[in-house]
Amino acid sequence: MNSISILADAENENERIDKYLSLIFPASSRSYIQKAIDNGNVLVGGVPVSKNYKIKAKDRIEYTPLEPVELEVEPENIQLNILYEDDDLLVVNKPKGMVVHPAAGNYTGTLVNALMYHCPDSLSGINGVLRPGIVHRIDKNTSGLLIVAKNDFSHRELAKQIKEHSFSREYRAVVRGHLKEEKGTVTAPIGRSPADRKKMAVTDRNSKNAVTHYEVIKRYKDYDYIKCILETGRTHQIRVHLAYKGHPLAGDDVYSKPLPSETKLGGQCLHACMIGFVHPRTGEYMEFRSELPEYFSKFLEGLKEY
């Protein structure tokens, strides 16, 4: 796989190289970057470095992604709702309850299993062995739109757009209670929860800047139906930010305790309804939208008017 050359900026001086590269390549997990470093795939001034190497201004970093290895996950003939596909990418409407990529406890029935069956010989390998083609992801119980890269060129270009915040993402959500403002922005850093490593939290400790814009679409008696636009894309960002404001998502069983009326949702009421991006090959701006799924619209129908 071809190496990528990066010239470090002065503003990144003294930052760990594994953290720096995970920010430069947001589609690659930090653990994947660390494996590449341990494998000798990251050089500074032509010399391999350790993952805790502190960057200096104008360091010339040569990063070679790990060669994809044979994936020990079976292709599965799972029907996909594909909104668009060409030789470089495809846009998928993921149903609620489907895991995006294999992980402990979920090695079958994932989006990756389905993609391997649908396009077995054309998925990018940049993001590691268990995440072929996966440029960004949404949670198991979040429904909606995802973009999948079919080659490394598209993957790199799309990941760059995400990093530069030029990749548009809009969500619909139902939150408990009533937000004070009709429109607002939550700007609060997100990192692993110091109290529970399985959760994310608003914290200043080992965190990344996170920005979520929201707007109330309709108020119900006990809930607000809102639109959210992501400026950044941190893990569980909308769920964490709205819970932080005291308005957890309906049905969210991680960042709140669902009310009896919410348990039928089977997880957070959150739908990725729009993505917009510049096509990496043609330079054309493309935008796709997804209607509210049945579980979401039925929940809204059952809410009492404000």
C-alpha positions, -999 to +999 in steps of 0.1 A: +000+000+000+013+035-009+027+057+019+012+091+027+035+120+035+025+146+061+043+177+073+034+184+109+022+219+118+036+239+147+002+238+165+005+200+168+039+202+185+042+178+215+011+159+206+015+121+206+019+107+171-008+081+175-034+107+185-023+131+158-026+105+130-060+094+143-072+130+139-057+133+105-073+100+094-107+100+113-119+069+095-091+049+112-094+040+148-066+049+172-059+013+179-055+007+142-030+036+140-011+021+169-009-012+152+006+005+121+031+023+143+041-010+161+045-026+127+070+001+116+046+017+092+051+052+106+084+070+100+096+104+111+126+116+091+128+081+077+131+065+111+104+043+128+090+058+160+069+046+189+033+054+194+041+079+223+065+099+201+059+136+206+056+155+173+079+184+166+071+213+142+078+205+106+083+168+113+080+149+080+058+119+088+055+089+064+025+068+071+018+035+053-016+020+062-015-017+071-019-041+042-054-055+043-054-091+054-080-118+046-111-110+065-123-139+086-159-127+084-183-145+061-202-126+034-239-129+040-268-124+016-285-097+036-307-073+017-294-037+016-313-005+010-289+012-014-298+047-025-268+052-048-238+032-061-210+037-086-175+024-090-162+046-061-188+045-034-223+036-023-249+052+000-268+028+022-299+033+044-291+012+075-320-002+095-323+002+133-307-028+150-280-035+125-244-033+137-221-016+112-190-037+115-180-069+133-170-067+169-171-089+200-205-104+202-215-093+167-196-112+140-227-120+118-256-099+105-235-067+103-235-042+075-199-054+066-212-090+062-238-077+038-213-055+019-188-083+015-216-103-003-228-073-024-193-061-035-167-086-024-139-074-045-143-036-042-141-023-007-114+000+007-089-015+031-077+017+049-098+013+080-085-022+089-095-058+086-129-057+102-141-024+087-136-027+049-152+003+032-164+019+064-156+057+063-179+066+091-204+047+112-236+051+132-247+032+163-265-001+161-298+014+172-295+045+151-310+042+117-302+060+085-276+070+059-240+058+056-215+062+029-192+033+020-159+036+000-152+010-027-115+019-030-087+036-010-087+067-031-124+074-023-119+065+013-090+090+018-109+118+000-141+113+019-123+110+053-106+143+044-140+159+040-151+146+074-120+160+090-125+194+073-161+195+084-173+198+048-192+165+050-228+173+058-248+152+083-283+159+095-303+138+120-338+136+134-343+128+171-369+128+199-357+141+232-373+140+266-387+173+280-385+207+263-353+225+252-352+260+264-343+275+230-359+268+196-325+267+181-291+262+197-256+248+196-239+225+221-201+229+221-186+205+246-156+181+243-163+144+243-141+116+255-144+083+273-163+085+305-139+084+335-166+065+354-175+039+327-151+031+298-180+018+278-196+052+277-187+086+263-191+118+283-185+155+282-151+158+297-118+177+294-098+145+299-084+129+267-113+144+248-120+159+213-139+191+205-175+184+196-202+207+181-239+198+176-264+223+162-301+216+170-335+230+161-369+221+175-393+209+147-423+203+169-431+202+206-452+175+222-465+173+257-435+155+272-410+155+242-394+177+216-389+164+180-357+180+168-333+183+139-295+180+146-267+189+124-232+176+132-202+199+128-180+172+142-185+134+144-176+120+178-188+087+191-224+090+204-221+127+200-258+136+197-268+112+225-241+126+248-247+163+241-285+161+245-282+141+277-256+167+289-282+194+284-307+174+305-327+161+275-317+125+267-330+109+236-362+089+239-354+052+243-317+057+250-308+029+275-271+040+278-273+077+287-307+075+305-332+051+318-360+048+293-396+054+304-420+025+300-435+041+270-401+043+253-389+007+258-407-004+226-382+017+207-355-008+215-328+020+217-325+057+210-349+074+187-323+088+163-323+087+125-295+099+101-318+115+075-293+133+053-257+132+041-240+155+017-205+153+002-184+161-028-179+131-050-142+122-047-138+114-084-161+139-102-160+168-077-199+170-079-217+178-047-242+150-039-269+149-012-292+121-001-322+120+022-340+093+040-376+094+052-384+086+088-385+049+094-416+032+107-404+028+143-398+066+145-430+078+128-451+055+149-435+068+181-443+104+170-479+094+162-483+081+197-472+113+215-497+136+230-499+171+215-484+200+234 
